[in-house]
């Protein structure tokens, strides 16, 4: 050894390199391999979670599309049901109004027929009373003397009785 403070000894260098290699191999097997295995497992879990999230998003988008399609179908069904109900209601309204108009026409017709019958009865009754009055007046004229004064009195009596009969 010469007096250098720092001596380079080839054996020292080889031993240092061997120590570094041994230390590297020990660290590789006992430290880096487990750490790399943990990192790979974590990377796989992250990849699985990412794929699961992507599939969940895809499924959610499909469900949204499906629900939107169902909503459109429901809206169409609702619209069709409203249209159908409106048609049925209009038909029922027309039927009810038609029945009411028909019934009103029947009632009017019946009332007119009753009124005509009542008028005919009153005319027949009035004609009968007038005929009775005329017959009575004729009897009195035939049974009494023919005088102008008596004829005039009977005529006035006939007119007043006929007026009373028609008024009542």
C-alpha positions, 0 to 999 in steps of 0.5 A: 500500500502506498501512502495514498489515502484513497487506494483503488484496489481491484479486489475491492472494486470487484467485491463492491460490484459483487455486493451491488449485484447481490444487493440488487438481486436480493432487492429484486426478489424480495422487494421489487417482485412483490411491489411489482406484483401488487402494482400489477394486481392494482392495475388489473383491478383498475382495468376491471373497474374501468371496464365495469364502469364503461359497461355500467355507463353503456347499460345505463345509456341503453336503459335511457334509450329504452325508457325514452322509447317506452315514453314515446310509446306511452305518449302515443298510446295516451294520444290514441286513447284520448282520440278514441275517448273523444270519438266515443264521447262525440258519438254518445253526445250525438246519440243522446242529442238525437234521442232527445230531439226524437223524444221532443218531436214525439212529445210535440207531435203528441201535444199537437194531436191532443190539441187537435183532438181537443179542438175537434171535441170542442167544435163538436160540442159547440156544434151539438149545443148550437144544433140543440139551441136551433132545434129548441128555437125551431120548436118554439117557432113552430109551436107559437104564432108567427109574429115578427115581434115573437120571431125577433125575440126568439132570434135575440134569445138564440143569439145570446144563448149561442154566445154564452155557449161559445164563451163557456 
